[in-house]
Amino acid sequence: MYNFFTVTILRFVSIYFVISVFVAAYFYPGGNIHDPLQVGYSFSHNFLSDLGGYASRAGEVNFLSAFFFNFSMFTFAAVGIGFLFVPWLFKDNKINFYFALLGSLFFFAGTIHFAGVGLTPHDLYLYEHIYFAKTAFRILIPAGFFYIIVFFRSSVPNFYAYMTLIFFLFTTGYVIYQLTNGSPRDSMDALIEQVTIQKVISFISVINIFCLSFGFKARIKELNID
C-alpha cells in the first residue's frame, strides 16, 4: 500500500504530465496572446495553460490538446492523496511525524489546486483558473518547508532534503515574481519572460515530486513495509 501511494503514484503522475505536455503541444492549433497567427505551440511564447483552453489563441477548436493537458493536471490530485500516506513513514519519531503531517496537508491542498487548473480552462473560467494556478504554488511553500525539516531530521539521505530545499527556494522566488511582475500582455518580451519562468518552475516541481518517490522508497525499504 505505501509503495503504491508514495512511490508508484508520484512517479506515474510526474512522467504522465511531461508526456502529456509534449503530446498536447503537438496537437495545439496555434496562436499566443500577442500573435493569433502563430503556427502551432511555442515553448517560449505560450503558457502551459494555453494547452488547456477550450479554444486555442488562434480561435480554433482545441479539443485534443485540452484533453491531454487538463487530464494530466487533474491527476495531480492523486499525488496529493499519496502524500497523505507519507507521514506514516516517519511515525517512529513524533516530531518528524507531525511535521510530515503538516507538510502533507499543504502538499494535498496544493495539488488539489493544480487539479483545479485542469478543471477551469482559462478561456471559460479565467478568474478561477488564475486563482488555482497562483494559489497552488503559494501553498507549496510551507509544504516544502516542513518536509525539509523532516528529511534533515530523519534517516532519509540528505540528497532529498537538498532537492526539496532547491524546490522551496525556486517556488518562493516564483511566488515573489508573481506578486511583482507586470502583465504578459504588456509586450512580447514580458510574455517570453513569464512563459519561460513558468515552465522552469513547473518542471522543477515535477522533478522534485519524481525524486521524492525514491526517497520514500528508501524509507519503505528501511522500515521493511509494503
N, C-alpha and C positions, 0 to 999 in steps of 0.2 A: 504493500500500500504506500509506504513512504517513498519507495523508489519510483513508483508511478507518478505520484503527485509532486514530488520535489525535484525529480530528475527528468523523467520522460516528458512530462508536460512542458517544462521550461525549455527543453531542447527542441521539442517539436514546434512549439509556437514561434520560437526565435527563427528557426530555419524556414518555417512556412511563411512567416512575414516577409523575409528577404526575398524568397522566391516569388511571392505574390506581388511584391512591388515591381519586380522586373517584368513579370507577366502583364500586370496592369499597365505598366509604361508602354509595353509593346502594343497593346490594344488602344491606347489613348488616341483619340482622333486628332487633337492638336489645339493650339491656342494657349496664350497666357494672359495675365492681367493687362499687359500693355499691347500685345500683338495677337489678335484673334486669327491672323492668317498663318501663324507658325504651324509648321507641319510636324505632327507627332508630339511626343513628350520630350522635354528638355530637362535634364537633371540640374541645370543651372538657372533655368527660367521658370520652372513650375514647382509649386509646393507639392508635398506628398498629398495633401488634401484635394488637390486638383484631380487626382486619380479617382476620388470617391464621389465626385459630383454627378448629379443626375444627368447633366449635360456637360460637355466639355466647354472650355473657354471659347472655343470656336462656334459654340451653339449647336453642335451635333450630338446625337444620341451617344451616351457613354456607358451603355449597359455592361459590357464585359469588363471594362476597366473598373467600374464602380463595384461590380460583384466581387472581384478578386480582392481589391483593396479593402473594402468595407468589411468583408467577412474576416479578413486577416486581422483587422483592428478588433473586431468583436471577440476573436479567440484569446485576446489578452485577458479577458475575464477569467479564463481557465488558469492563467498564470497567477492571478490574484487568489484564486481558490487554492492553488498549490502552495502558495506562501503561508496560508493558514495552517498548514501541516508542519512547517519548518520549526516553529518554537519547540515542538516536542522532541526535536533532535538535540536540544540543549537543556533538557529538563533535569540533567544531573547537577546543574548549578542554578539556584533560584534567581540570582541577579541576571544571568545570561538569558534564562527563560523569559523573564518579564521584559527585558529589553528586546528580545526577539519577537515577543508577542506584540509589543508596540510597533516595532518595525514592520511586522507582517500586516497589521491592521492598516498602516499607512500604504504599504505596497498594494494591499487589496483595494483600498479606496482609489489609489492612483490608476491601477489597471482597469478598474470599472469605468473610470473617466475616459481611458483610452478606448474602451469598448463603446462608450458614448459617442466618441468621434465617428466611429463606423456606423452608428445609428442615426447620425444627423448630417447628411450631405450638406456641404457649405452653401449650395445654391438653393436649398429648400429650407434649411433651418440655420441661417447664418449666426444668429445670436447664440443659440445653444451650442453650435459647432465650435465657435470661438471660446465659449466658456469651458467646454470639456477639454479642448486642446491646451489651453493655457493653465487651467487648474490642475490637470494631470501632473505636469512637471513640478508644480509647486508642492503638491502633496508628496512627491517622491523625494524631496529634500530631507524631511525628517525620517522617512523610511530608510534612506541611505545612511543617515547619521546614526541611527540606533543599531544598524547592522555592522557598521564599522566598529562600534564598541564591542558587539558580540564576537566578531571574528578575532579581534585583538585579544580578547579575554579567554577565548576558547582554544581548543587544540587544533582547530582548522588551520591549515597552512596560511601564513601571513600574506601570501600572494593574493588571496581572495579579499583580505582586508584592504590591501593597497588598490586592488581593482575597484572595490566599492568606493574607496576614497577618491579615486580619479572620477568615477561616475558622479559622486557627490559634488565635487568641485565644478565639473562641467555643467551639471544640472543647475547648481546655484548660479553660475555665471550666465547661463542661458535665461534663467528667470529674471535676473537683473537686466539683461539685454532686452528682454521683452518689455520690461517696465520703462525703459529709457529710449528705445529706438522709435523712429517715425513709422509712417505707413509705407508698405511696399508699392503703393500707388504713386508715391512722390516722384519716383524716377526709376529707370531701368536698373541703374546701379544699386539702388536701395532694394529692388526686387531680388537681384542676383545675390546680394549680401545676405539677405534674410533667408532665401531659399537654401543657400549653401550651409549656413549655420544650422538651420532646421534639420537638414539631412545629417550633418555631423553629430548633433546631439541625439537624434533618433537612433542612429546606428550604434553609437556608444552605449545607449540604453539597452539595445537588443544584445550587443556583445556582452555586456555586464550580466544580463539575465542568463545568457547561454553559459558563461564561465562559472557563474554561481552554482549551476547544476552539478558541476564537477566537485566543487567544494562540499555540497550537500551529499554527493555520492561518497566522498571520502569519509564524511561523518557517519553515514549509514554503515559503511564497512567497519568503521571503528567501533560502533555500537553493536554490530552484528545483528542488524534487524533488516527486514524486507520493506 
